[in-house]
Amino acid sequence: MRFLLPLLLVLSALVTVLLPGCEPKEDLLTTDSSAKLEFSLDTVKFDTVFVSVGTVSKRLWVYNRNARAVRVAEISLQSRPGATYSLLVNGDAGLTLRDVEIRGQDSLLVLVRATIDPTPTALKPFLVVDDLRFRTNGNEQAVKVLSYGQNAYFHDGEQIKRNTIWKADKPHVIYNSVLVDSAVTLTIEAGARIYSHAGSFLVVRGQLLCNPTYQPTGAIKPDDRNIVRFLGDRREEFYSEVPGQWGGLEFDASSHDNVLRFTQIKNSAFGLLIFNPFNRQPHPSVRVENAEFRNISSLNGGYFLEGAALLGLSGDFRVQNTLITNCEQYAVFGVQGSQLQLDYCTIANYTQNNRLKPSVLLAAAIEINGKQQPPVAPVLLMRNSIVWGNMRDGEELEFVDGDQYPSAISIRNSVLKTKKYEKAGPLNQQQNGNILNPVEGPNYLFKSTPLRFRGKTLDFQLDTLSPASNKALPLPALTTDLLNRPRNPTTPDIGAYERVNP
């Protein structure tokens, strides 16, 4: 018996060597013409693509449902005029790939990337269609590839040295930032679209006039085509509400008399930054009317400040009829002598992350490059405005060392979410017509918030029985709201929106 196990091992080895090799069934090739492929999509669709700019790669899964392997003789694009495509399969790139094997009951990932050729005469998006072809065992199969091209003005590291107008006939795309030189004015026409690449800024040392003359004749909708919109350059639906995709608008110490009207700034690291770190006089200033700031994240790339929709470092903001929402850090940040005036503004600061910063922060001093700067008291005049959000500890106001400059803070007829400043003291805000910490429900403040209606489109217009209704102080110079609807002349509503009765 002791010789039996060695004998069996020898016989097993001889059988393995002498018998013909056997391949797994899924590795055996079939040449049967009925062995067709299946696809995860019938059309590979790209979102609107700026001409001459490559898209992200789109995925197409190719399935071999057959028991045996197939050899795809050719994978190719028809290459119709108007677009340049590239394929990536198993690490191999090209317009045509040959002899690609797919094991039985297995799949293959094909990555498709598109670059649209310029069409100078087309102002609106234009359709480009192609065919992605697969030839297997004599069978020809095809998947449509569909793209929309968009001509644009491209500004790559541009320095504007003379008075310039950005027209609205085509989008503007910013790469590597744009600088508006001192003593120069950049005017942006009504309806212009400005798309910025990751890390890009519009830096103003002179003057920016954004939508300076547009005046609607009646009420407008949020998607009004005359609103100027600043966005990131990722056009895919996934990125439509993602913060921090590009830098923001920066106004340096020499900037002056800037105006933004009927403007939206979205998905940036900051909205408007006035950067005057050594308190140069006169302060650079920005006037904001009928604007929206949405999905603002935090600063990066060497700045020593955190993100905010309105960030004033020794700079002055005058803001009216404006919505600020979904800022991952601050909504309004004013330090070192900044002067802020907010009239009929709604700050509805809801974020998915655990936000640790209040919506509104004021401070007299700031540290620059490790050195404390001389303190200069900021000034805040807020009227008929809402400061609300989902800050973890429920505090949406912070006046750093505010007891040293209480007379510089004036808040009237506003709805505030604050526990700190409802207490007795020089900064107490339970006066001047203010409403502090109203209970949400059954008299909801807004129509729709992330806490009230999950998954529903956010709507920061006032709810039917909102505590902000009819509690504002009439301001004779401001007779319309964010959407250019008339305000009640005697008992207007607090916030950017005047409530419209159904």
C-alpha positions in Angstrom: 0.0 0.0 0.0 2.9 2.4 0.7 3.7 2.3 -3.0 0.2 3.1 -4.2 0.1 6.9 -3.6 3.4 7.5 -5.5 2.1 5.4 -8.3 -1.1 7.3 -8.6 0.8 10.6 -8.7 3.0 9.3 -11.5 0.0 8.1 -13.5 -1.8 11.5 -13.0 1.3 13.3 -14.4 1.5 11.1 -17.4 -2.2 11.6 -18.2 -1.7 15.4 -18.0 1.2 15.3 -20.3 0.0 12.8 -22.9 -3.7 13.8 -23.2 -4.4 16.7 -25.7 -4.9 20.1 -24.0 -8.4 21.2 -23.0 -9.3 24.9 -23.0 -12.2 26.3 -21.0 -15.3 26.6 -23.1 -15.5 30.4 -22.6 -12.0 30.8 -24.2 -12.8 28.8 -27.4 -13.6 31.1 -30.3 -16.7 30.8 -32.3 -17.0 31.9 -35.9 -20.8 31.5 -36.0 -22.4 34.5 -37.7 -25.3 34.2 -35.2 -22.9 35.2 -32.4 -23.9 38.9 -32.1 -23.0 41.5 -29.4 -25.2 43.4 -27.1 -24.7 46.9 -25.8 -25.4 48.8 -22.6 -26.6 51.8 -24.7 -28.1 52.3 -28.1 -26.7 55.8 -28.2 -23.7 57.3 -26.5 -24.8 60.9 -25.7 -22.5 63.8 -24.8 -23.7 66.9 -23.1 -23.1 70.2 -25.0 -19.4 70.4 -25.8 -17.5 73.6 -26.4 -15.8 73.4 -29.8 -12.1 72.5 -29.8 -12.4 71.3 -26.2 -12.4 67.6 -25.5 -15.2 66.0 -23.4 -15.0 63.6 -20.5 -15.0 59.9 -21.6 -18.3 58.2 -21.9 -18.6 54.5 -21.1 -20.2 51.8 -23.4 -20.3 48.2 -22.2 -20.2 45.6 -24.9 -21.6 42.1 -23.8 -20.8 38.7 -25.3 -23.8 36.6 -24.2 -22.5 33.6 -26.1 -21.0 30.6 -24.4 -17.8 30.9 -26.4 -15.5 33.7 -27.0 -15.8 36.1 -30.0 -13.2 38.1 -31.9 -14.4 41.6 -32.8 -12.5 42.1 -36.1 -12.9 45.9 -36.0 -14.2 48.6 -33.7 -14.3 51.9 -35.5 -16.0 55.3 -35.8 -17.4 56.4 -39.1 -15.6 59.8 -38.7 -18.2 61.9 -40.2 -17.3 65.6 -40.6 -17.8 67.8 -37.5 -16.2 65.8 -34.7 -13.0 64.0 -33.8 -13.4 61.0 -31.6 -11.0 58.8 -29.8 -11.5 55.3 -28.4 -9.9 53.5 -25.5 -10.2 49.7 -25.3 -8.1 47.5 -23.0 -5.5 50.2 -22.7 -5.3 50.7 -26.5 -6.3 54.1 -28.0 -7.2 55.0 -31.5 -9.9 55.6 -34.0 -9.9 52.0 -35.1 -9.1 48.9 -33.1 -8.8 45.4 -34.5 -9.0 41.8 -33.3 -10.4 42.5 -29.8 -11.5 39.3 -28.1 -14.3 39.0 -25.6 -14.5 35.8 -23.6 -17.8 33.9 -23.4 -20.3 35.4 -21.0 -18.0 38.3 -20.5 -18.0 42.0 -21.3 -15.8 44.8 -22.8 -15.6 48.4 -21.7 -15.2 51.0 -24.5 -14.4 54.6 -23.6 -15.4 57.3 -26.1 -14.1 60.9 -26.1 -15.2 63.6 -28.4 -13.8 66.9 -29.7 -16.2 69.0 -31.8 -14.8 71.0 -34.7 -15.6 74.7 -34.9 -18.4 75.9 -37.0 -18.0 79.7 -37.2 -21.5 80.4 -38.6 -23.4 78.5 -35.8 -24.3 80.6 -32.8 -26.6 78.1 -31.2 -25.7 74.5 -30.2 -25.5 72.2 -33.3 -25.9 68.5 -33.6 -23.1 66.1 -34.6 -24.0 62.4 -35.1 -21.6 59.5 -35.8 -21.7 55.7 -35.7 -19.5 53.5 -33.6 -19.3 50.2 -35.6 -18.5 46.7 -34.5 -17.7 43.9 -37.0 -17.9 40.4 -35.6 -18.0 37.1 -37.6 -19.2 39.1 -40.7 -21.9 40.9 -38.7 -22.0 44.7 -38.7 -23.5 46.3 -35.6 -23.5 50.1 -34.7 -24.2 52.3 -31.7 -25.0 56.0 -32.4 -22.7 58.6 -31.0 -24.5 62.0 -30.5 -22.9 65.3 -29.5 -24.0 68.9 -29.4 -21.3 71.4 -30.3 -21.2 75.0 -29.0 -19.0 77.7 -30.5 -17.6 80.0 -27.9 -15.2 82.9 -27.1 -12.1 81.4 -25.4 -10.1 83.5 -22.9 -6.9 81.7 -22.0 -4.7 83.5 -19.5 -6.0 86.8 -21.1 -5.1 90.2 -19.9 -7.6 92.9 -20.9 -5.8 96.2 -21.4 -8.5 98.3 -23.1 -12.2 98.8 -22.6 -13.9 95.6 -23.7 -17.4 94.3 -24.2 -18.2 90.6 -23.8 -21.2 90.0 -26.0 -23.9 87.5 -25.4 -24.1 85.9 -28.9 -21.8 83.0 -27.8 -20.6 81.7 -24.4 -17.3 82.8 -23.0 -14.9 80.2 -21.6 -12.1 81.1 -19.2 -8.9 79.1 -18.9 -6.0 80.1 -16.6 -7.9 83.1 -15.4 -8.6 86.6 -17.0 -7.2 89.9 -15.7 -9.0 93.2 -16.2 -6.2 95.7 -16.0 -6.4 98.9 -13.9 -8.0 102.0 -15.7 -9.9 99.5 -17.9 -13.6 98.6 -17.9 -15.0 95.2 -18.9 -18.7 95.3 -19.7 -20.7 92.1 -19.9 -23.9 92.2 -21.9 -27.3 91.0 -20.8 -27.7 87.3 -21.2 -24.0 86.4 -21.5 -22.8 83.0 -20.2 -19.3 82.8 -18.7 -17.9 79.3 -18.1 -14.7 79.0 -16.1 -12.3 76.0 -16.0 -11.2 74.5 -12.7 -9.1 77.0 -10.7 -9.8 79.9 -13.0 -10.8 83.4 -11.8 -12.0 86.7 -13.3 -9.7 89.2 -11.6 -10.6 92.9 -11.8 -8.1 95.7 -11.1 -10.1 98.2 -13.1 -13.9 98.1 -13.3 -16.5 95.4 -14.1 -20.0 96.4 -15.3 -22.1 93.2 -15.5 -25.5 93.6 -17.1 -25.5 97.4 -16.3 -28.4 98.5 -18.5 -30.9 95.6 -18.6 -34.3 96.7 -17.2 -37.1 94.2 -17.5 -40.6 95.7 -18.2 -42.4 93.3 -15.8 -41.9 90.2 -13.6 -39.3 87.8 -14.8 -38.7 84.1 -14.2 -35.5 82.6 -12.6 -34.5 81.2 -16.0 -34.8 84.5 -17.8 -32.5 84.6 -20.7 -31.3 88.1 -20.0 -29.6 87.1 -16.7 -25.8 86.9 -16.9 -24.6 83.5 -15.5 -21.2 82.6 -14.3 -20.7 78.8 -14.1 -18.1 76.1 -14.2 -17.2 74.6 -17.6 -18.3 71.0 -16.8 -21.6 70.7 -18.8 -22.6 67.2 -17.6 -25.8 67.0 -15.6 -23.9 65.5 -12.6 -22.0 68.8 -12.1 -25.0 71.1 -12.3 -25.1 71.6 -8.5 -21.5 70.8 -7.4 -19.7 73.6 -5.5 -16.1 74.7 -6.0 -15.7 73.9 -9.7 -13.9 77.2 -10.4 -12.5 80.2 -8.5 -14.8 83.2 -8.6 -14.7 87.0 -9.2 -11.9 88.9 -7.5 -11.7 92.7 -7.1 -8.3 94.0 -6.2 -7.3 97.1 -4.3 -7.3 99.4 -7.4 -10.8 98.2 -8.5 -13.6 100.7 -8.3 -17.4 101.3 -8.9 -18.1 97.7 -9.9 -21.7 96.8 -10.7 -23.4 93.4 -11.0 -27.1 93.3 -11.9 -29.4 90.4 -12.8 -26.5 88.0 -12.4 -26.1 84.5 -11.2 -22.8 83.1 -9.8 -22.9 79.4 -9.2 -20.7 76.4 -8.2 -17.5 78.4 -7.4 -15.0 78.6 -4.5 -16.2 82.1 -3.7 -18.7 84.5 -5.3 -17.3 88.0 -5.1 -14.0 88.6 -3.3 -12.8 92.2 -2.6 -9.1 91.8 -1.9 -7.6 94.9 -0.3 -5.5 93.4 2.5 -3.7 96.6 3.5 -6.9 98.7 3.8 -6.0 100.9 0.8 -8.3 104.0 0.5 -10.7 104.5 -1.1 -12.0 101.0 -0.7 -12.8 99.0 -3.8 -16.6 98.6 -4.0 -19.1 96.4 -5.7 -22.9 97.1 -6.0 -25.0 94.0 -6.4 -28.7 94.1 -7.6 -31.1 91.3 -8.3 -28.5 88.6 -8.1 -28.2 84.9 -7.0 -25.2 83.1 -5.4 -25.6 79.3 -5.2 -23.4 76.4 -4.2 -20.3 78.3 -3.0 -17.6 76.2 -1.4 -14.3 77.2 0.2 -11.2 79.0 -1.0 -8.0 77.1 -1.9 -4.9 77.6 -4.0 -2.8 79.7 -1.6 -5.4 82.1 -0.2 -5.5 82.5 3.6 -9.3 83.1 3.7 -12.2 80.7 3.7 -14.9 80.8 1.1 -17.9 83.0 1.0 -20.5 84.3 -1.5 -19.5 87.9 -0.5 -16.1 88.2 1.0 -14.9 91.6 1.8 -11.3 92.3 3.0 -11.2 96.0 3.4 -13.9 96.4 0.7 -17.4 97.7 0.4 -20.5 95.8 -0.8 -23.9 97.3 -1.4 -26.4 94.5 -2.0 -30.1 94.4 -2.7 -32.8 91.9 -3.8 -30.3 89.1 -3.7 -30.5 85.4 -2.8 -27.5 83.6 -1.2 -27.9 79.9 -0.7 -25.9 76.7 -0.1 -22.5 78.0 0.9 -20.3 75.4 2.5 -18.6 78.1 4.6 -19.8 81.7 5.0 -22.4 83.5 3.0 -21.1 87.0 4.0 -17.7 87.6 5.4 -16.6 91.2 6.2 -13.3 92.0 7.9 -10.9 94.8 8.5 -13.1 97.9 7.9 -15.3 96.4 5.2 -18.6 98.2 4.8 -21.6 96.0 4.0 -25.2 97.1 3.2 -27.8 94.4 2.6 -31.3 95.4 1.7 -34.1 92.8 1.0 -31.6 89.9 0.9 -32.3 86.2 1.6 -29.5 84.1 3.1 -30.8 80.6 3.1 -27.7 78.6 3.9 -28.4 74.9 3.6 -25.6 72.5 2.9 -25.3 68.7 2.9 -22.1 68.8 4.8 -21.7 69.6 8.5 -21.2 73.3 8.2 -19.2 74.7 11.1 -19.2 78.4 10.0 -22.0 80.9 10.5 -23.7 82.5 7.5 -22.6 86.0 8.4 -19.3 86.9 10.1 -17.8 90.3 10.9 -14.3 90.9 12.3 -12.2 94.0 12.9 -8.8 92.3 12.5 -7.3 89.6 10.4 -3.9 87.8 10.2 -2.0 88.0 6.9 1.0 85.7 6.4 1.2 85.1 10.1 1.1 88.8 11.0 -1.8 90.4 12.8 -3.1 93.5 10.9 -4.3 96.7 12.8 -7.9 96.2 13.6 -10.5 98.4 11.8 -14.1 98.0 12.7 -16.4 96.7 10.0 -19.7 98.3 9.3 -23.0 96.4 8.7 -26.3 97.9 7.7 -28.9 95.2 7.2 -32.5 95.9 6.4 -35.5 93.7 5.5 -33.3 90.6 5.2 -33.3 86.9 6.2 -30.3 85.1 7.7 -31.2 81.4 8.1 -29.7 78.0 7.5 -28.8 74.6 9.0 -25.7 75.5 10.9 -25.0 72.6 13.3 -25.3 74.6 16.5 -28.1 76.8 15.1 -26.0 80.1 15.2 -25.9 82.0 11.9 -24.4 85.3 13.1 -20.9 85.9 14.5 -19.5 89.4 15.3 -15.9 88.8 16.5 -15.2 91.2 19.3 -18.4 92.9 18.4 -18.8 94.6 21.7 -15.9 96.9 20.7 -17.9 98.3 17.7 -21.7 97.8 18.5 -22.6 101.1 16.9 -21.2 99.9 13.6 -23.9 97.1 13.4 -27.4 98.1 12.5 -30.0 95.4 11.7 -33.6 96.3 11.2 -36.8 94.4 10.3 -34.9 91.2 9.6 -35.4 87.5 10.4 -32.4 86.1 12.2 -31.4 82.7 13.4 -29.3 83.5 16.5 -29.2 82.5 20.1 -26.1 84.5 20.9 -27.5 87.9 20.0 -31.0 87.5 21.5 -29.4 88.0 25.0 -29.2 91.3 26.7 -26.2 93.5 25.8 -25.0 96.0 23.3 -25.3 93.5 20.4 -28.8 92.3 21.3 -31.0 92.1 18.2 -34.4 91.8 19.8 -35.3 95.3 18.7 -35.8 97.4 15.6 -38.5 95.2 14.2 -36.3 92.1 14.0 -37.7 88.6 14.3 -35.4 86.1 16.1 -35.6 82.3 15.8 -39.2 81.8 14.6 -40.3 78.2 15.0 -40.4 76.4 11.7 -43.9 74.9 11.3 -46.7 75.2 10.9 -45.7 78.7 9.7 -42.8 77.7 7.5 -40.3 80.5 6.6 -39.8 79.3 3.0 -41.8 77.3 0.5 -39.3 74.4 0.2 -36.0 73.6 2.0 -33.9 70.5 2.2 -35.3 69.9 5.7 -38.9 70.3 4.8 -39.1 68.6 1.4 -36.3 66.2 0.6 -35.6 65.7 -3.1 -37.9 68.6 -4.1 -36.6 71.6 -5.9 -35.6 74.3 -3.4 -37.8 77.4 -3.3 -36.8 80.2 -1.0 -39.8 82.3 -1.7 -41.9 82.9 1.4 -44.5 80.3 2.4 -48.1 81.2 2.7 -48.0 82.0 6.5 -44.3 82.8 6.7 -43.3 84.9 9.7 -41.5 87.2 7.3 -44.6 88.2 5.4 -45.6 91.9 5.6 -43.0 92.7 8.2 -40.5 94.7 6.2 -39.9 98.5 6.4 -40.8 100.2 3.1 -37.7 101.5 1.3 -38.8 104.1 -1.3 -35.9 103.4 -3.6 -36.7 99.6 -3.8 -40.1 99.0 -5.1 -39.6 95.6 -6.8 -38.2 92.3 -5.7 -35.5 89.9 -7.0 -37.8 88.8 -9.9 -38.8 92.4 -10.6 -42.3 91.9 -9.1 -43.8 95.0 -7.3 -43.5 95.1 -3.6 -46.4 96.0 -1.3 -45.9 99.8 -0.8 -47.0 99.8 2.8 -46.3 96.4 4.3 -43.7 94.6 2.0 -42.2 91.2 2.8 -38.8 90.6 4.4 -36.3 88.9 2.1 -35.4 88.9 -1.6 -38.9 87.7 -2.7 -42.2 89.5 -2.3 -44.9 86.8 -1.7 -47.4 86.5 -4.6 -50.9 85.5 -3.6 -52.3 82.6 -5.7 
